[in-house]
Amino acid sequence: MRKLLSFVLGAFLMLNLVSTNAFADAAKGQKYYLKFMKPATGMNGAEFARLQTQAGWQELFEGDATKFVEKYSKEYPALQDFLKSDKFPKSMTHIKDFCIEYAVDSGKVPSC
């Protein structure tokens, strides 16, 4: 019985760790955008999110968001510090969700 309980608890913990990306939050992404990216881009969140379609954001954030980092580091040099910092990987899934949620073809407008 003890082994079964240990197995179930272990499986639950592994599932919890693996599914972290499933908990990405567009509201958190909006906060991260406003805090770290808005000063460098000069755009509010709505303007930034509407730069791409949902498919476009998906493509830019594919994998470890290398395309996103390359594109927006070139377009907004002041953004390089954040995109190359330890803060970006921690906030990337939330920023991705924010951009996709409010993309030009989403029909939604954020309140920022």
Biopython code that builds the backbone (N, CA, C, O; Angstrom):
import numpy as np
from Bio.PDB.StructureBuilder import StructureBuilder

atoms = [
    (1, "MET", "N", (0.828, -1.191, 0.000)),
    (1, "MET", "CA", (0.000, 0.000, 0.000)),
    (1, "MET", "C", (0.875, 1.258, 0.000)),
    (1, "MET", "O", (0.576, 2.243, -0.675)),
    (2, "ARG", "N", (1.947, 1.199, 0.763)),
    (2, "ARG", "CA", (2.843, 2.349, 0.866)),
    (2, "ARG", "C", (3.504, 2.650, -0.492)),
    (2, "ARG", "O", (3.666, 3.810, -0.871)),
    (3, "LYS", "N", (3.880, 1.582, -1.215)),
    (3, "LYS", "CA", (4.499, 1.762, -2.527)),
    (3, "LYS", "C", (3.512, 2.380, -3.512)),
    (3, "LYS", "O", (3.883, 3.235, -4.317)),
    (4, "LEU", "N", (2.272, 1.951, -3.446)),
    (4, "LEU", "CA", (1.245, 2.502, -4.322)),
    (4, "LEU", "C", (1.040, 3.985, -4.042)),
    (4, "LEU", "O", (0.945, 4.789, -4.969)),
    (5, "LEU", "N", (0.974, 4.341, -2.780)),
    (5, "LEU", "CA", (0.803, 5.742, -2.401)),
    (5, "LEU", "C", (1.996, 6.573, -2.865)),
    (5, "LEU", "O", (1.820, 7.684, -3.365)),
    (6, "SER", "N", (3.195, 6.048, -2.705)),
    (6, "SER", "CA", (4.404, 6.741, -3.163)),
    (6, "SER", "C", (4.379, 6.927, -4.677)),
    (6, "SER", "O", (4.735, 7.989, -5.188)),
    (7, "PHE", "N", (3.957, 5.888, -5.384)),
    (7, "PHE", "CA", (3.878, 5.977, -6.839)),
    (7, "PHE", "C", (2.869, 7.035, -7.275)),
    (7, "PHE", "O", (3.158, 7.847, -8.154)),
    (8, "VAL", "N", (1.697, 7.027, -6.667)),
    (8, "VAL", "CA", (0.649, 7.993, -7.019)),
    (8, "VAL", "C", (1.117, 9.412, -6.713)),
    (8, "VAL", "O", (0.915, 10.317, -7.524)),
    (9, "LEU", "N", (1.731, 9.614, -5.570)),
    (9, "LEU", "CA", (2.240, 10.937, -5.204)),
    (9, "LEU", "C", (3.333, 11.377, -6.175)),
    (9, "LEU", "O", (3.351, 12.532, -6.602)),
    (10, "GLY", "N", (4.235, 10.479, -6.524)),
    (10, "GLY", "CA", (5.294, 10.787, -7.484)),
    (10, "GLY", "C", (4.735, 11.143, -8.851)),
    (10, "GLY", "O", (5.191, 12.092, -9.489)),
    (11, "ALA", "N", (3.750, 10.381, -9.296)),
    (11, "ALA", "CA", (3.115, 10.657, -10.587)),
    (11, "ALA", "C", (2.423, 12.016, -10.575)),
    (11, "ALA", "O", (2.487, 12.757, -11.556)),
    (12, "PHE", "N", (1.773, 12.337, -9.484)),
    (12, "PHE", "CA", (1.103, 13.631, -9.360)),
    (12, "PHE", "C", (2.118, 14.769, -9.427)),
    (12, "PHE", "O", (1.886, 15.763, -10.115)),
    (13, "LEU", "N", (3.223, 14.634, -8.730)),
    (13, "LEU", "CA", (4.255, 15.674, -8.743)),
    (13, "LEU", "C", (4.860, 15.838, -10.134)),
    (13, "LEU", "O", (5.093, 16.963, -10.574)),
    (14, "MET", "N", (5.113, 14.745, -10.821)),
    (14, "MET", "CA", (5.660, 14.816, -12.181)),
    (14, "MET", "C", (4.674, 15.491, -13.129)),
    (14, "MET", "O", (5.065, 16.324, -13.946)),
    (15, "LEU", "N", (3.417, 15.139, -13.022)),
    (15, "LEU", "CA", (2.394, 15.753, -13.858)),
    (15, "LEU", "C", (2.321, 17.246, -13.584)),
    (15, "LEU", "O", (2.172, 18.043, -14.510)),
    (16, "ASN", "N", (2.423, 17.619, -12.347)),
    (16, "ASN", "CA", (2.390, 19.022, -11.958)),
    (16, "ASN", "C", (3.569, 19.779, -12.561)),
    (16, "ASN", "O", (3.394, 20.898, -13.042)),
    (17, "LEU", "N", (4.745, 19.204, -12.546)),
    (17, "LEU", "CA", (5.924, 19.853, -13.106)),
    (17, "LEU", "C", (5.855, 19.951, -14.622)),
    (17, "LEU", "O", (6.245, 20.968, -15.195)),
    (18, "VAL", "N", (5.368, 18.915, -15.271)),
    (18, "VAL", "CA", (5.297, 18.876, -16.725)),
    (18, "VAL", "C", (4.251, 19.841, -17.258)),
    (18, "VAL", "O", (4.428, 20.400, -18.341)),
    (19, "SER", "N", (3.187, 20.043, -16.536)),
    (19, "SER", "CA", (2.082, 20.861, -17.045)),
    (19, "SER", "C", (2.201, 22.332, -16.675)),
    (19, "SER", "O", (1.205, 23.052, -16.742)),
    (20, "THR", "N", (3.368, 22.801, -16.291)),
    (20, "THR", "CA", (3.541, 24.200, -15.916)),
    (20, "THR", "C", (3.164, 25.136, -17.058)),
    (20, "THR", "O", (2.532, 26.165, -16.819)),
    (21, "ASN", "N", (3.539, 24.804, -18.300)),
    (21, "ASN", "CA", (3.211, 25.655, -19.432)),
    (21, "ASN", "C", (1.714, 25.766, -19.658)),
    (21, "ASN", "O", (1.254, 26.747, -20.240)),
    (22, "ALA", "N", (0.960, 24.802, -19.219)),
    (22, "ALA", "CA", (-0.487, 24.842, -19.390)),
    (22, "ALA", "C", (-1.116, 25.928, -18.528)),
    (22, "ALA", "O", (-2.276, 26.287, -18.725)),
    (23, "PHE", "N", (-0.358, 26.446, -17.581)),
    (23, "PHE", "CA", (-0.877, 27.467, -16.689)),
    (23, "PHE", "C", (-0.411, 28.868, -17.066)),
    (23, "PHE", "O", (-0.474, 29.780, -16.241)),
    (24, "ALA", "N", (0.048, 29.050, -18.280)),
    (24, "ALA", "CA", (0.421, 30.377, -18.735)),
    (24, "ALA", "C", (-0.828, 31.255, -18.704)),
    (24, "ALA", "O", (-1.940, 30.787, -18.949)),
    (25, "ASP", "N", (-0.624, 32.524, -18.401)),
    (25, "ASP", "CA", (-1.747, 33.409, -18.136)),
    (25, "ASP", "C", (-1.588, 34.710, -18.914)),
    (25, "ASP", "O", (-0.576, 35.397, -18.778)),
    (26, "ALA", "N", (-2.583, 35.049, -19.729)),
    (26, "ALA", "CA", (-2.537, 36.271, -20.519)),
    (26, "ALA", "C", (-2.514, 37.510, -19.635)),
    (26, "ALA", "O", (-1.868, 38.498, -19.986)),
    (27, "ALA", "N", (-3.201, 37.485, -18.497)),
    (27, "ALA", "CA", (-3.202, 38.641, -17.588)),
    (27, "ALA", "C", (-1.806, 38.871, -17.011)),
    (27, "ALA", "O", (-1.360, 40.012, -16.889)),
    (28, "LYS", "N", (-1.119, 37.786, -16.659)),
    (28, "LYS", "CA", (0.261, 37.922, -16.185)),
    (28, "LYS", "C", (1.151, 38.424, -17.314)),
    (28, "LYS", "O", (2.029, 39.259, -17.096)),
    (29, "GLY", "N", (0.924, 37.918, -18.511)),
    (29, "GLY", "CA", (1.697, 38.357, -19.668)),
    (29, "GLY", "C", (1.540, 39.843, -19.915)),
    (29, "GLY", "O", (2.499, 40.524, -20.278)),
    (30, "GLN", "N", (0.336, 40.345, -19.720)),
    (30, "GLN", "CA", (0.080, 41.776, -19.872)),
    (30, "GLN", "C", (0.880, 42.564, -18.840)),
    (30, "GLN", "O", (1.463, 43.598, -19.167)),
    (31, "LYS", "N", (0.914, 42.089, -17.610)),
    (31, "LYS", "CA", (1.683, 42.765, -16.555)),
    (31, "LYS", "C", (3.174, 42.740, -16.867)),
    (31, "LYS", "O", (3.866, 43.745, -16.699)),
    (32, "TYR", "N", (3.670, 41.584, -17.323)),
    (32, "TYR", "CA", (5.088, 41.492, -17.687)),
    (32, "TYR", "C", (5.400, 42.425, -18.855)),
    (32, "TYR", "O", (6.437, 43.088, -18.861)),
    (33, "TYR", "N", (4.504, 42.479, -19.843)),
    (33, "TYR", "CA", (4.726, 43.378, -20.975)),
    (33, "TYR", "C", (4.824, 44.819, -20.484)),
    (33, "TYR", "O", (5.756, 45.541, -20.841)),
    (34, "LEU", "N", (3.863, 45.233, -19.669)),
    (34, "LEU", "CA", (3.852, 46.614, -19.187)),
    (34, "LEU", "C", (5.090, 46.939, -18.361)),
    (34, "LEU", "O", (5.630, 48.041, -18.456)),
    (35, "LYS", "N", (5.537, 45.993, -17.557)),
    (35, "LYS", "CA", (6.674, 46.239, -16.670)),
    (35, "LYS", "C", (8.012, 46.220, -17.412)),
    (35, "LYS", "O", (8.850, 47.098, -17.204)),
    (36, "PHE", "N", (8.211, 45.228, -18.271)),
    (36, "PHE", "CA", (9.526, 45.029, -18.866)),
    (36, "PHE", "C", (9.664, 45.490, -20.312)),
    (36, "PHE", "O", (10.765, 45.841, -20.736)),
    (37, "MET", "N", (8.580, 45.498, -21.078)),
    (37, "MET", "CA", (8.701, 45.745, -22.508)),
    (37, "MET", "C", (8.168, 47.096, -22.971)),
    (37, "MET", "O", (8.710, 47.679, -23.911)),
    (38, "LYS", "N", (7.132, 47.598, -22.340)),
    (38, "LYS", "CA", (6.535, 48.859, -22.779)),
    (38, "LYS", "C", (7.533, 50.015, -22.780)),
    (38, "LYS", "O", (7.557, 50.786, -23.739)),
    (39, "PRO", "N", (8.360, 50.163, -21.740)),
    (39, "PRO", "CA", (9.320, 51.273, -21.777)),
    (39, "PRO", "C", (10.265, 51.207, -22.984)),
    (39, "PRO", "O", (10.678, 52.244, -23.503)),
    (40, "ALA", "N", (10.601, 50.012, -23.424)),
    (40, "ALA", "CA", (11.531, 49.855, -24.544)),
    (40, "ALA", "C", (10.852, 50.014, -25.900)),
    (40, "ALA", "O", (11.471, 50.501, -26.846)),
    (41, "THR", "N", (9.587, 49.610, -26.008)),
    (41, "THR", "CA", (8.898, 49.671, -27.302)),
    (41, "THR", "C", (8.139, 50.980, -27.497)),
    (41, "THR", "O", (7.937, 51.418, -28.629)),
    (42, "GLY", "N", (7.722, 51.600, -26.404)),
    (42, "GLY", "CA", (6.936, 52.822, -26.506)),
    (42, "GLY", "C", (5.492, 52.576, -26.917)),
    (42, "GLY", "O", (4.758, 53.523, -27.201)),
    (43, "MET", "N", (5.078, 51.317, -26.952)),
    (43, "MET", "CA", (3.706, 50.970, -27.331)),
    (43, "MET", "C", (2.976, 50.389, -26.135)),
    (43, "MET", "O", (3.570, 49.731, -25.281)),
    (44, "ASN", "N", (1.670, 50.648, -26.091)),
    (44, "ASN", "CA", (0.908, 49.955, -25.051)),
    (44, "ASN", "C", (0.715, 48.503, -25.489)),
    (44, "ASN", "O", (1.038, 48.144, -26.622)),
    (45, "GLY", "N", (0.199, 47.689, -24.608)),
    (45, "GLY", "CA", (0.068, 46.263, -24.884)),
    (45, "GLY", "C", (-0.823, 45.952, -26.071)),
    (45, "GLY", "O", (-0.543, 45.030, -26.836)),
    (46, "ALA", "N", (-1.897, 46.719, -26.230)),
    (46, "ALA", "CA", (-2.818, 46.483, -27.343)),
    (46, "ALA", "C", (-2.115, 46.701, -28.677)),
    (46, "ALA", "O", (-2.266, 45.904, -29.603)),
    (47, "GLU", "N", (-1.352, 47.778, -28.771)),
    (47, "GLU", "CA", (-0.633, 48.067, -30.016)),
    (47, "GLU", "C", (0.390, 46.970, -30.322)),
    (47, "GLU", "O", (0.524, 46.532, -31.465)),
    (48, "PHE", "N", (1.103, 46.536, -29.291)),
    (48, "PHE", "CA", (2.125, 45.513, -29.501)),
    (48, "PHE", "C", (1.504, 44.183, -29.915)),
    (48, "PHE", "O", (1.961, 43.560, -30.873)),
    (49, "ALA", "N", (0.485, 43.750, -29.213)),
    (49, "ALA", "CA", (-0.138, 42.454, -29.507)),
    (49, "ALA", "C", (-0.734, 42.427, -30.909)),
    (49, "ALA", "O", (-0.804, 41.368, -31.533)),
    (50, "ARG", "N", (-1.159, 43.574, -31.404)),
    (50, "ARG", "CA", (-1.784, 43.636, -32.719)),
    (50, "ARG", "C", (-0.765, 43.700, -33.864)),
    (50, "ARG", "O", (-1.150, 43.861, -35.022)),
    (51, "LEU", "N", (0.520, 43.575, -33.551)),
    (51, "LEU", "CA", (1.545, 43.564, -34.599)),
    (51, "LEU", "C", (1.552, 42.262, -35.400)),
    (51, "LEU", "O", (2.076, 42.222, -36.513)),
    (52, "GLN", "N", (0.974, 41.198, -34.840)),
    (52, "GLN", "CA", (0.997, 39.889, -35.490)),
    (52, "GLN", "C", (-0.385, 39.235, -35.389)),
    (52, "GLN", "O", (-1.224, 39.630, -34.580)),
    (53, "THR", "N", (-0.588, 38.235, -36.226)),
    (53, "THR", "CA", (-1.769, 37.378, -36.093)),
    (53, "THR", "C", (-1.469, 36.327, -35.027)),
    (53, "THR", "O", (-0.335, 36.213, -34.560)),
    (54, "GLN", "N", (-2.480, 35.567, -34.650)),
    (54, "GLN", "CA", (-2.263, 34.499, -33.675)),
    (54, "GLN", "C", (-1.243, 33.488, -34.202)),
    (54, "GLN", "O", (-0.373, 33.037, -33.458)),
    (55, "ALA", "N", (-1.351, 33.137, -35.471)),
    (55, "ALA", "CA", (-0.393, 32.197, -36.071)),
    (55, "ALA", "C", (1.010, 32.803, -36.105)),
    (55, "ALA", "O", (2.004, 32.103, -35.910)),
    (56, "GLY", "N", (1.077, 34.100, -36.353)),
    (56, "GLY", "CA", (2.374, 34.780, -36.364)),
    (56, "GLY", "C", (3.050, 34.736, -35.009)),
    (56, "GLY", "O", (4.251, 34.480, -34.915)),
    (57, "TRP", "N", (2.276, 34.986, -33.952)),
    (57, "TRP", "CA", (2.842, 34.908, -32.595)),
    (57, "TRP", "C", (3.260, 33.482, -32.274)),
    (57, "TRP", "O", (4.310, 33.262, -31.671)),
    (58, "GLN", "N", (2.441, 32.507, -32.674)),
    (58, "GLN", "CA", (2.789, 31.099, -32.431)),
    (58, "GLN", "C", (4.145, 30.778, -33.060)),
    (58, "GLN", "O", (4.997, 30.139, -32.443)),
    (59, "GLU", "N", (4.323, 31.230, -34.285)),
    (59, "GLU", "CA", (5.575, 30.959, -34.997)),
    (59, "GLU", "C", (6.761, 31.643, -34.315)),
    (59, "GLU", "O", (7.821, 31.036, -34.164)),
    (60, "LEU", "N", (6.589, 32.893, -33.907)),
    (60, "LEU", "CA", (7.686, 33.624, -33.267)),
    (60, "LEU", "C", (8.078, 33.019, -31.923)),
    (60, "LEU", "O", (9.254, 33.032, -31.559)),
    (61, "PHE", "N", (7.112, 32.492, -31.188)),
    (61, "PHE", "CA", (7.383, 31.942, -29.861)),
    (61, "PHE", "C", (7.692, 30.443, -29.885)),
    (61, "PHE", "O", (7.875, 29.833, -28.831)),
    (62, "GLU", "N", (7.751, 29.850, -31.075)),
    (62, "GLU", "CA", (8.012, 28.419, -31.196)),
    (62, "GLU", "C", (9.338, 28.055, -30.521)),
    (62, "GLU", "O", (10.320, 28.791, -30.618)),
    (63, "GLY", "N", (9.346, 26.923, -29.847)),
    (63, "GLY", "CA", (10.566, 26.473, -29.167)),
    (63, "GLY", "C", (10.917, 27.379, -28.004)),
    (63, "GLY", "O", (10.126, 27.557, -27.078)),
    (64, "ASP", "N", (12.101, 27.943, -28.060)),
    (64, "ASP", "CA", (12.528, 28.839, -26.980)),
    (64, "ASP", "C", (12.428, 30.309, -27.383)),
    (64, "ASP", "O", (13.142, 31.149, -26.835)),
    (65, "ALA", "N", (11.558, 30.623, -28.326)),
    (65, "ALA", "CA", (11.259, 31.992, -28.769)),
    (65, "ALA", "C", (12.454, 32.682, -29.420)),
    (65, "ALA", "O", (12.586, 33.903, -29.332)),
    (66, "THR", "N", (13.315, 31.921, -30.064)),
    (66, "THR", "CA", (14.498, 32.492, -30.714)),
    (66, "THR", "C", (14.109, 33.518, -31.773)),
    (66, "THR", "O", (14.722, 34.582, -31.859)),
    (67, "LYS", "N", (13.097, 33.209, -32.580)),
    (67, "LYS", "CA", (12.658, 34.142, -33.627)),
    (67, "LYS", "C", (12.126, 35.431, -33.012)),
    (67, "LYS", "O", (12.386, 36.519, -33.527)),
    (68, "PHE", "N", (11.385, 35.317, -31.919)),
    (68, "PHE", "CA", (10.856, 36.498, -31.226)),
    (68, "PHE", "C", (12.004, 37.370, -30.736)),
    (68, "PHE", "O", (12.002, 38.583, -30.943)),
    (69, "VAL", "N", (12.977, 36.752, -30.089)),
    (69, "VAL", "CA", (14.123, 37.491, -29.547)),
    (69, "VAL", "C", (14.892, 38.179, -30.670)),
    (69, "VAL", "O", (15.250, 39.350, -30.543)),
    (70, "GLU", "N", (15.151, 37.471, -31.766)),
    (70, "GLU", "CA", (15.881, 38.052, -32.895)),
    (70, "GLU", "C", (15.135, 39.238, -33.490)),
    (70, "GLU", "O", (15.709, 40.309, -33.686)),
    (71, "LYS", "N", (13.858, 39.041, -33.774)),
    (71, "LYS", "CA", (13.057, 40.082, -34.433)),
    (71, "LYS", "C", (12.946, 41.342, -33.583)),
    (71, "LYS", "O", (13.204, 42.446, -34.063)),
    (72, "TYR", "N", (12.565, 41.178, -32.328)),
    (72, "TYR", "CA", (12.303, 42.357, -31.512)),
    (72, "TYR", "C", (13.558, 42.955, -30.886)),
    (72, "TYR", "O", (13.524, 44.092, -30.416)),
    (73, "SER", "N", (14.665, 42.215, -30.871)),
    (73, "SER", "CA", (15.944, 42.800, -30.466)),
    (73, "SER", "C", (16.435, 43.761, -31.541)),
    (73, "SER", "O", (17.011, 44.806, -31.237)),
    (74, "LYS", "N", (16.199, 43.397, -32.809)),
    (74, "LYS", "CA", (16.600, 44.263, -33.923)),
    (74, "LYS", "C", (15.704, 45.493, -34.012)),
    (74, "LYS", "O", (16.191, 46.610, -34.184)),
    (75, "GLU", "N", (14.391, 45.287, -33.894)),
    (75, "GLU", "CA", (13.450, 46.396, -34.041)),
    (75, "GLU", "C", (13.492, 47.365, -32.865)),
    (75, "GLU", "O", (13.301, 48.568, -33.044)),
    (76, "TYR", "N", (13.738, 46.854, -31.675)),
    (76, "TYR", "CA", (13.764, 47.673, -30.463)),
    (76, "TYR", "C", (15.031, 47.350, -29.672)),
    (76, "TYR", "O", (14.988, 46.531, -28.754)),
    (77, "PRO", "N", (16.164, 47.985, -30.015)),
    (77, "PRO", "CA", (17.431, 47.672, -29.345)),
    (77, "PRO", "C", (17.367, 47.808, -27.820)),
    (77, "PRO", "O", (18.079, 47.100, -27.108)),
    (78, "ALA", "N", (16.533, 48.696, -27.322)),
    (78, "ALA", "CA", (16.409, 48.863, -25.870)),
    (78, "ALA", "C", (15.786, 47.632, -25.209)),
    (78, "ALA", "O", (15.876, 47.467, -23.993)),
    (79, "LEU", "N", (15.168, 46.787, -25.993)),
    (79, "LEU", "CA", (14.515, 45.583, -25.479)),
    (79, "LEU", "C", (15.496, 44.420, -25.303)),
    (79, "LEU", "O", (15.177, 43.424, -24.653)),
    (80, "GLN", "N", (16.690, 44.555, -25.887)),
    (80, "GLN", "CA", (17.685, 43.480, -25.840)),
    (80, "GLN", "C", (18.032, 43.055, -24.423)),
    (80, "GLN", "O", (18.144, 41.862, -24.144)),
    (81, "ASP", "N", (18.203, 44.014, -23.531)),
    (81, "ASP", "CA", (18.595, 43.672, -22.161)),
    (81, "ASP", "C", (17.589, 42.720, -21.523)),
    (81, "ASP", "O", (17.975, 41.732, -20.899)),
    (82, "PHE", "N", (16.302, 43.018, -21.679)),
    (82, "PHE", "CA", (15.272, 42.154, -21.105)),
    (82, "PHE", "C", (15.221, 40.801, -21.810)),
    (82, "PHE", "O", (15.147, 39.761, -21.155)),
    (83, "LEU", "N", (15.261, 40.812, -23.142)),
    (83, "LEU", "CA", (15.131, 39.567, -23.900)),
    (83, "LEU", "C", (16.296, 38.608, -23.669)),
    (83, "LEU", "O", (16.135, 37.396, -23.808)),
    (84, "LYS", "N", (17.446, 39.129, -23.323)),
    (84, "LYS", "CA", (18.626, 38.286, -23.077)),
    (84, "LYS", "C", (18.820, 37.997, -21.588)),
    (84, "LYS", "O", (19.751, 37.285, -21.212)),
    (85, "SER", "N", (17.949, 38.543, -20.743)),
    (85, "SER", "CA", (18.093, 38.371, -19.294)),
    (85, "SER", "C", (17.450, 37.073, -18.810)),
    (85, "SER", "O", (16.784, 36.369, -19.569)),
    (86, "ASP", "N", (17.664, 36.776, -17.535)),
    (86, "ASP", "CA", (17.041, 35.605, -16.909)),
    (86, "ASP", "C", (15.545, 35.804, -16.702)),
    (86, "ASP", "O", (14.818, 34.834, -16.488)),
    (87, "LYS", "N", (15.079, 37.040, -16.763)),
    (87, "LYS", "CA", (13.657, 37.333, -16.547)),
    (87, "LYS", "C", (12.797, 36.873, -17.727)),
    (87, "LYS", "O", (11.653, 36.459, -17.541)),
    (88, "PHE", "N", (13.349, 36.948, -18.934)),
    (88, "PHE", "CA", (12.543, 36.622, -20.110)),
    (88, "PHE", "C", (12.078, 35.167, -20.139)),
    (88, "PHE", "O", (10.887, 34.930, -20.342)),
    (89, "PRO", "N", (12.957, 34.182, -19.946)),
    (89, "PRO", "CA", (12.461, 32.796, -19.978)),
    (89, "PRO", "C", (11.373, 32.523, -18.936)),
    (89, "PRO", "O", (10.476, 31.713, -19.168)),
    (90, "LYS", "N", (11.455, 33.198, -17.796)),
    (90, "LYS", "CA", (10.460, 32.994, -16.738)),
    (90, "LYS", "C", (9.104, 33.588, -17.117)),
    (90, "LYS", "O", (8.064, 33.073, -16.708)),
    (91, "SER", "N", (9.115, 34.659, -17.891)),
    (91, "SER", "CA", (7.867, 35.343, -18.237)),
    (91, "SER", "C", (7.397, 35.044, -19.658)),
    (91, "SER", "O", (6.311, 35.467, -20.053)),
    (92, "MET", "N", (8.209, 34.318, -20.430)),
    (92, "MET", "CA", (7.935, 34.104, -21.851)),
    (92, "MET", "C", (6.583, 33.448, -22.120)),
    (92, "MET", "O", (5.861, 33.893, -23.012)),
    (93, "THR", "N", (6.222, 32.405, -21.379)),
    (93, "THR", "CA", (4.956, 31.721, -21.667)),
    (93, "THR", "C", (3.763, 32.635, -21.426)),
    (93, "THR", "O", (2.757, 32.551, -22.129)),
    (94, "HIS", "N", (3.878, 33.505, -20.434)),
    (94, "HIS", "CA", (2.790, 34.433, -20.137)),
    (94, "HIS", "C", (2.702, 35.530, -21.208)),
    (94, "HIS", "O", (1.608, 35.891, -21.643)),
    (95, "ILE", "N", (3.846, 36.048, -21.623)),
    (95, "ILE", "CA", (3.860, 37.068, -22.678)),
    (95, "ILE", "C", (3.330, 36.469, -23.979)),
    (95, "ILE", "O", (2.589, 37.125, -24.712)),
    (96, "LYS", "N", (3.707, 35.236, -24.263)),
    (96, "LYS", "CA", (3.196, 34.538, -25.452)),
    (96, "LYS", "C", (1.675, 34.445, -25.392)),
    (96, "LYS", "O", (0.998, 34.765, -26.369)),
    (97, "ASP", "N", (1.136, 34.014, -24.264)),
    (97, "ASP", "CA", (-0.320, 33.914, -24.118)),
    (97, "ASP", "C", (-0.991, 35.270, -24.306)),
    (97, "ASP", "O", (-2.041, 35.364, -24.943)),
    (98, "PHE", "N", (-0.391, 36.311, -23.758)),
    (98, "PHE", "CA", (-0.936, 37.660, -23.903)),
    (98, "PHE", "C", (-0.976, 38.061, -25.376)),
    (98, "PHE", "O", (-2.001, 38.538, -25.863)),
    (99, "CYS", "N", (0.133, 37.869, -26.082)),
    (99, "CYS", "CA", (0.202, 38.263, -27.490)),
    (99, "CYS", "C", (-0.795, 37.482, -28.344)),
    (99, "CYS", "O", (-1.447, 38.056, -29.215)),
    (100, "ILE", "N", (-0.913, 36.194, -28.101)),
    (100, "ILE", "CA", (-1.846, 35.370, -28.875)),
    (100, "ILE", "C", (-3.293, 35.733, -28.542)),
    (100, "ILE", "O", (-4.139, 35.815, -29.432)),
    (101, "GLU", "N", (-3.568, 35.945, -27.273)),
    (101, "GLU", "CA", (-4.929, 36.274, -26.821)),
    (101, "GLU", "C", (-5.442, 37.565, -27.458)),
    (101, "GLU", "O", (-6.628, 37.678, -27.769)),
    (102, "TYR", "N", (-4.539, 38.549, -27.653)),
    (102, "TYR", "CA", (-4.955, 39.855, -28.155)),
    (102, "TYR", "C", (-4.363, 40.182, -29.526)),
    (102, "TYR", "O", (-4.217, 41.354, -29.871)),
    (103, "ALA", "N", (-4.025, 39.168, -30.302)),
    (103, "ALA", "CA", (-3.483, 39.362, -31.647)),
    (103, "ALA", "C", (-4.497, 40.081, -32.533)),
    (103, "ALA", "O", (-5.677, 40.182, -32.197)),
    (104, "VAL", "N", (-4.018, 40.572, -33.657)),
    (104, "VAL", "CA", (-4.853, 41.366, -34.557)),
    (104, "VAL", "C", (-6.096, 40.603, -35.020)),
    (104, "VAL", "O", (-7.136, 41.217, -35.259)),
    (105, "ASP", "N", (-6.007, 39.294, -35.150)),
    (105, "ASP", "CA", (-7.151, 38.512, -35.623)),
    (105, "ASP", "C", (-7.963, 37.876, -34.498)),
    (105, "ASP", "O", (-8.801, 37.010, -34.754)),
    (106, "SER", "N", (-7.725, 38.294, -33.259)),
    (106, "SER", "CA", (-8.440, 37.690, -32.127)),
    (106, "SER", "C", (-9.788, 38.352, -31.853)),
    (106, "SER", "O", (-10.695, 37.723, -31.308)),
    (107, "GLY", "N", (-9.915, 39.619, -32.230)),
    (107, "GLY", "CA", (-11.151, 40.339, -31.949)),
    (107, "GLY", "C", (-11.246, 40.841, -30.521)),
    (107, "GLY", "O", (-12.291, 41.349, -30.116)),
    (108, "LYS", "N", (-10.179, 40.710, -29.753)),
    (108, "LYS", "CA", (-10.170, 41.158, -28.357)),
    (108, "LYS", "C", (-9.223, 42.337, -28.200)),
    (108, "LYS", "O", (-8.254, 42.476, -28.947)),
    (109, "VAL", "N", (-9.515, 43.181, -27.222)),
    (109, "VAL", "CA", (-8.668, 44.334, -26.929)),
    (109, "VAL", "C", (-8.330, 44.318, -25.445)),
    (109, "VAL", "O", (-9.234, 44.291, -24.609)),
    (110, "PRO", "N", (-7.032, 44.336, -25.099)),
    (110, "PRO", "CA", (-6.667, 44.348, -23.675)),
    (110, "PRO", "C", (-6.922, 45.716, -23.065)),
    (110, "PRO", "O", (-7.123, 46.700, -23.778)),
    (111, "SER", "N", (-6.912, 45.767, -21.772)),
    (111, "SER", "CA", (-7.194, 47.030, -21.086)),
    (111, "SER", "C", (-5.918, 47.755, -20.680)),
    (111, "SER", "O", (-5.838, 48.290, -19.574)),
    (112, "CYS", "N", (-4.919, 47.782, -21.557)),
    (112, "CYS", "CA", (-3.691, 48.504, -21.209)),
    (112, "CYS", "C", (-3.349, 49.521, -22.262)),
    (112, "CYS", "O", (-2.347, 50.226, -22.139)),
]
sb = StructureBuilder()
sb.init_structure("model")
sb.init_model(0)
sb.init_chain("A")
sb.init_seg("    ")
for serial, (resi, resn, name, xyz) in enumerate(atoms, 1):
    if name == "N":
        sb.init_residue(resn, " ", resi, " ")
    sb.init_atom(name, np.array(xyz, "f"), 0.0, 1.0, " ", f" {name:<3s}", serial, name[0])
structure = sb.get_structure()
